[in-house]
Amino acid sequence: MLITSVHVNNSDTLQDVRITDGVFSEIGTSLTTHHEEQVINGNGKLLLPPFVDPHIHLDSTQTAGQVEWNESGTLFDGIRIWAERKKTLTVDDVKERAKATIRRQVQHGVQLIRTHADVTDTSFTALHALLELRDEMKDVVDIQVVAFPQDGILSFPHGKEIMEEAAKEGVDVIGGIPHFEFTRQYGVESVHFIFKLAEKYDRLIDAHCDEIDDPASRNLEVMATLALETGMADRVTASHTTAMGSYNDAYAYKLMRLLNMSGINIISNPLVNVHLGGRFDSYPKRRAVTRIRQLLNNGVNVALGEDAVRDPWNPLGDGNMLDVDMMAVYIEHMMGYSEIQNSFKLITENGARAMHMTDRYGIEIGKPGNCIMLDAPDFYQALNTHATVLYNIRKGAILCSNKPGSATISESLL
């Protein structure tokens, strides 16, 4: 396959890209077409590595309104409603709903997904379904499955044993939820436990951390310290960290140094965080999003996730990472032209770093020929117009192609 005249990775210059035997083989100008080679004329469009969603809950997706709607909009009511819905899970139910969301993600250019699976459903129904889906869909998307203890580890009966059993089942990542444990001490102990478990089974770590509007919730410092002292570094991710938006600036300044030293990744989920957060505030009302801009300026890897798609925590969502990126740049005041242009990294390479998949990700010679073409010349225009993903290409084969939407407007109205 030869892709001609595209702006690779949002560069100003136009280049051609060749994919041979499923890998990128040439990147340059005026490449010559080979005999019987498939050619896609880019016509000055934007070519990026595939979008990455490093934080989503595919076990609960497409369940909004089932049992009941979350009318309060709080995280805690979402957990309560899901506790009822997960009693009726079947493997087919989970896989059917997850596939529906993945189809939309693929249409919108996603190829890397990290999904959390609630293992406090002790039947492991969702876990087994998502592990099966990971293997069944490996030719379409790369899926990592996280053992996620929705109801806690120390605060849930036999929580430690359940987490170890999930590790044995073959999950890719060990999760946690220290801020939801009964006590601060339980939270700290749970973090130490997941590090030991991850080291024992050679797994990555991705914990829901400090997802609460509470300035006293400071489990992130524990995770970062252990990431530093154990040497696990960038194998560790803290998701959400919304309490950081409530920390005083002096403490946040101190924390930034530790985060930078540790190598830890942060995943922010601005769509759902801004929806669920601030619910216990009157006014002023907090935005409930972590300090994305400050983290980036301090050399910390930050990626964005969609988190929830039409479930008890978010009644909306369509698997489009441009929605997530736009919310992030608005809510974090990252609206300078260069910041908008560079924000594509938050939904591409930064997510791949958090998923520890950079060895097989990116438009570079020798790497798998995975890329997307957007109907825009650069990312500023792509974000402004929510550009259509014209092609989603995997190993040199077209997964999905889309035509831009069209509209006819009466001249008398202009």
Secondary structure, 3 states (H helix, E strand, C coil): CEEEEEEECCCCCCEEEEEECCEEEEEECCCCCCCCCCEEEEEEEEEECCEEEEEECCCCCCCCCCCCCCCCCCHHHHHHHHHHHHHHCCHHHHHHHHHHHHHHHHHCCEEEEEEEEECCCCCCHHHHHHHHHHHHCCCCCEEEEEEECCCCCCCCCCHHHHHHHHHHHCCCEECCCHHHCCCHHHHHHHHHHHHHHHHHHCCEEEEEECCCCCCCCCHHHHHHHHHHHHCCHHHEEEEECHHHHHCCHHHHHHHHHHHHHHCCEEEECHHHHHHHCCCCCCCCCCCCCCCHHHHHHCCCEEEECCECCCECCECCCCCCHHHHHHHHHHHCCCCCHHHHHHHHHHHCHHHHHHCCCHHHCCCCCCCECCEEEECCCCHHHHHHHCCCEEEEEECCEEEEECCCCCCCCCHHHC
